[in-house]
Every structure is written in C-alpha cells, then in structure tokens.
Amino acid sequence: MTVVTNPVEQVRVRLGDALFLKVAGPDGHASRDRIHLTPGPRWFAPDSPIGRVHGDAAMFVGGLRALLLQSLHPLAMAGVAGHSGYRGDPWGRLARTSTFLATTTFATADDAQQMVDRVRAVHDRVRGKAPDGRPYRASDPHLLSWVHAAEADSFLAAHQRYGERPLSARDADEYLAQSARVARALGAVVVPESVPELRDVLEAYRPELEASPAALDTAHFLLREPPLPGPARGPYGLLAAGAVRLLPPWARDQLDVDTRFSRALGGPAGGVAVRAVRWGMGTSERRRGRARLSA
C-alpha cells in the first residue's frame, strides 16, 4: 500500500474516495477489486471505446443527462417512479447502476453475464400500469431499446464534450456497437450500432415522448433538490448545468429545465465539474492501478 504524505494529494485522495463510495456504494472498493482483478476473458478490452467512455469522469454528466432524457418516455418513467425508489434511495439506485456498467464493461465475461441475468430477473418482476392506464413491463424490448438509446446517446455526448480522450468517428461507432452487445443481452431488439443509426432510433421515439408529471418531478428532484448536503450543491449545480446543456433542445423545452445560467455557461460549467471529478478520482488508468496496488 502506498502512503500519501503530500497534503494536497491527501486532500485529493480523501475527496476522491468519498466521491467514489457515494457513487459505487459502501462495498465499492471490494466490487472494484473483484471487477478489475479477477482473471479471465472479458467482453471488452480495457482500452476499447466502451472502456474509455465508461471509465471517464465525463460519465457523471452523461449519467445525469441520461436520467433526464429517459424520463420523457411515459411508460419507462412509470416503471422508474413505481419500482426504482429513486426518491427514497437515490444513492442505492446510482450504486446499482454504476456497478452494472462497471461489471459489464470491465469484469470477466462470466461475471458480466451473471450481472445481466440478475438484472433481467428484476425486470421480469417490474410491471404495472401508467397513470393513463397503459400497461408496462420493464422487460418490454421496446422500452429497453429506448432506455439503452438514451443512455448511449448521453454517455457518448458527454464523452465527446468532456472526456479526457474523445473518440474518433470510427471509435464512436465502435462504442455503440460494443454497448449494443450489452443491450441485446438485456433483451433490447432495435439497437443502434453507429452514430447515424442512433440518431434514427432517437428520432423514431420522438412521437412517444412527453413531459409527464412524473418526468417533471424527476427533473425537479435531480436539478433543484438533489439529495446532497449544502456544501456539495454548488459543485453539483455545475455538473447539472453541463448535463442540461447537452440535452437536445426539444428535450430541454419539454422538461423546462433551461435556465439563464445553463444557457450562458452550462458548457463551461460542466467542464469545470468534470475536471474536478477527474482531479479527485483520477483517470480510469489510475483507478485500475489503485485496484492492483490493493491486491
């Protein structure tokens, strides 16, 4: 184990560790070691496009953008509002999501498949009716395709704007092809494998999207009353402004999330937030190095 004596580095390590545990959950260190240190074949190489995107601090902006964009599908939002506990246990939901992404991206193929199987079993139990009476199932391939497209578009948009190593056009297509493997394993059927295909899929869903009361409540919760102590809300506001600015204009309009600050400074604010996260948590390569040192 490396002993840190530099005061600035000590602050950085403490802040980074606190942020990591907030996102990954109380068992985050053990999960990280298991994901990165267990020997065996992986679905993807660590430096592949999906590893670069999902291992970068820009995911903090991309994840928030994805939640806002996903909320615009009334049936997907009904499932979240009725079953996910996003208000009662938002950090637990975030930890589960981050662990799923890390496992399917970086863990052994066996562990990735087991994680997918567990999530599919949960999806099979999530069903109900939206406020307008329409039935929904979390395992519905059509809804799974929407959730995936919104995530892929958000993660890629954030990485290309704020990532440490933005992808080339060819690598952006490869990222979508790689993430499609996970989406299909979960049960999605219409899955884009290139940037043009992603644009077409998102456009095809537009007639189904609306800012339902649940979607507006989610946007208010995420942007106006996040579950954070007062001192953390300022930095979070920068990250949120970046996420809002990256949304398509039609999504910002539907959710009514634009502010004068996000319009004028949302892009730079998101950059400041991502650089701060990267300073605290380090690059993906440094985090994998920490896992190796702790073994």
N, C-alpha and C positions, 0 to 999 in steps of 0.2 A: 504494500500500500504506500502511495506517495504522500508525504507530509507537506502541506502547503504552509509556507511561512510568510510570503508576501502579503501584506494587509489587504491590498486591492484584490489580489487573487482570492484571498479568503472570503471577502465580501461576495465576489463573483460566484464562487463555489456554493456559498450558503444560499444566495438568491436563486441560482440555477437549480440547486437541489430542491428547494421549496417549490419552485415552479414545476419541476419535473414530477414531484409527488402529487401536486394538485391535479395535474393532467393525467398521470398514469395510475393514480390511486396509491393507497398505503403499501401495497405489495409491489410497487413499480420497480424497485431495484431487483427483486427476485425475478420478476417477469422479464426484465431487460436481460438479465444474465441468461435465463433459460432460452430466450429467443435468439440471442446472438452467439451463445457459447455451445449450445447443443450441437454435436456433429451430425452431419447428414446432408443429403441433397436438398436444395431449396427450389421453390418455384421460380425465383428470380435471383440474378446475381446482385450483390450489394450495390454495385455502381451502375446498374441498369437504370433506364429512365424512371421506372417506378420507385426504385430505391432512392434516387436523387430527389424526386419530388416528395415522397412521403417521409424522408429523413430530414427535410429542411425546415427551418423555423418559419418559413412562409406559410406552412400548414396552419398556423394559428389564425391567420387571416382567412385562408381558404376554408377552414372548418366552419368559421362563423358565417361566411358568405354562403356556404352550402346549406346550413340550417335555415337561413333566411329564404333562400331560393326554394328549397324543398317544401317549405311551409305553404307555398302558393298552390299546391295540389290539395284540394279539399279532402280527398279520401286518405291520402298519405298523412295529412295533418290530423285527421280524426284518429288514426291509429296511434300517432305520437301523443296526442292530448289524452287519449283514453288509457294508454298502456305503458308509456315510457317513464313516467314520473319525472318529466323534465323540470317541473317546478319544485316538487318535493325533494328530488335527489339529482340536481343537475350535474354535480361533480361525479356522482356514480355513473351517470349515463355517459359523461365525457370519458371517464376512465375505461368503460367497457368499449366505447368506440375506438379510442386510441389503441387499446390492446388488440382489438380485432385488426386494425390497419397494420400495426407493427408485426403481428403474428403472420398474417397472410403475405406480407411483403418480405419479411426478413427471417422468419423461423423455418424450421425444417418442413419439408413437404408433408410429412405425417402430421406434424402439429398444425400446419395450415389447414389441412383437410379436416382435422378434428374440430378446429375452431369453426369452420364453415358448417360442419354438421350440427354443432351446438346452436349456432345462430338460426339455422333452418328449422331446428326443433322448436325454438322460441317463436319464430314466425308462424309456424303451423298452429300455434295456440292463440295468436293475436288476430281477432276478428270481431266484428261488431257492425254497428250502423252509424253513419254520419248524421249530424243534426238534421239534414234534409231527408233522412230515411234511406239513403242508398247504402247497401251493404259494402263492406270492405274486408279484405283479407291481407295481412302483411305478406303472405306468400304469393299473392297475385303477381304473375310475371310482368304485367303492365305497370303496376306500381313499383316493383323492384327496378324496372328499367328506368322509370322516372327518377327514383332516388339515386341510382347509380349515375345517370347522366348529369344530374345537378351536382353531385359530388365531384365527378371527374372534371366537369367544366370549372368548378370553383377551385379545386386543387391546382389545376393547370393554369388558370388565370392568375392565381396568387403567386405561383412559382415563376411564371414568366414576368410578372411585375416586380416581385420582391425576392425571388430566390437567389441564392449565392451563385449558382451556375445555371442560368436559364437554358432551356432546351432549344436545340435547333429544330427546324420544321420537321425533319425526319425523326428526331428523337421524340417530339411531341406526339407524332402519330404512333410511335412505338410505345410510348407511355399509355396511350388509350388502348392499344392492342393488348398490352400486359394487364391493365386493370380490367379489361373485358373478361379475362380468364376468371378473375375472382367473381365478377358479376354473374357470369354464367353458372359458376359453381353454386352461387346462392339461389339461382332459379330464374334470373332475368333472361329474356329471349332476344329482344331487339336491343342490341348493344353496339354502340359506335366503336369503330377501330381506327378512326382517323379524325382529324380536326374538321374536315368538311362533313363527314358523317355525323359528328357530334352537333354541329350547327343545325343539320337537318332534323335530328331527333328532337332537339330542344324546340325548334320551331313547330314540329308536329304536335307537341304537347300544349302549345300556347292556348288553343281554344278551351282546354280543360282547366286552366289555371284561374284562380281568383283569390282575392284577399278576404278570406273568410274571417269571422270574428276570432276564431282560434289562431289563425295566421297573424292577425294584427296583435293579438295578445302575446304571441310568441315574440314578435318583433319588439314590442314594448318591453317585455321581460329581458330580452337579450341586450337591448341597446339602452334602455332607460333605468332599469332596476336590476342589474346583474348581481348575482349572489357573491359579492366581494366586499371586504372592509373598505371604509372610506379612502384610505391612502392608496389603495390599488385601483380605484375607479378612474383616476386621471390617466395612467398608462393604458388601462383597458379602453378608455374612450378613444385614444389614438388608434388602437388596433381596430375598434369597431368602425371608426370613420373610414379607415382603409378598406374594410370589408364592404361597407355601404357603397363606397365609390366604385368598387369593382363590379357591383351588380349591374346587369343590363338596365338601361334607362326605363324600360317598361316595368321591370320588377321593382325598381325604386319608386316609381309612380304608384303602382298598385299597393305597395306596403306603406307608402307615405313616410319614408324613412330619411329622405334628403333633408339636410339642414344647411344653413349658410356655411357652417364650418366644414361639413363633408364636401360640399360643392367646391369650396375655395381651396381647402387644404387637406382633403381626405387622402389623396395620393401620397403626398409627403408625410402625413401623419402615420399612415400605415407603414411607410418605410422606416420611420424612427422607431415604431413599436417592434418591428421585426428585427431590426439591428440590435435593439435592447435585449430581446429574447435570445438572439444568437450570441450576444456577448455573455449572457448569463448561462445559457445551456451549452454553448459551444456548437461546432459543426457536427454533422452526423458522424463524421470520421472520429472526432474527439470523443463523442459519446460511446461509440463502439470500443474505442481504446480504453475508456474507463471500465467498461464491462470486462475487458480482457485483464486489466490490472486487478480487478476484484476477485478474479477466479483463483 
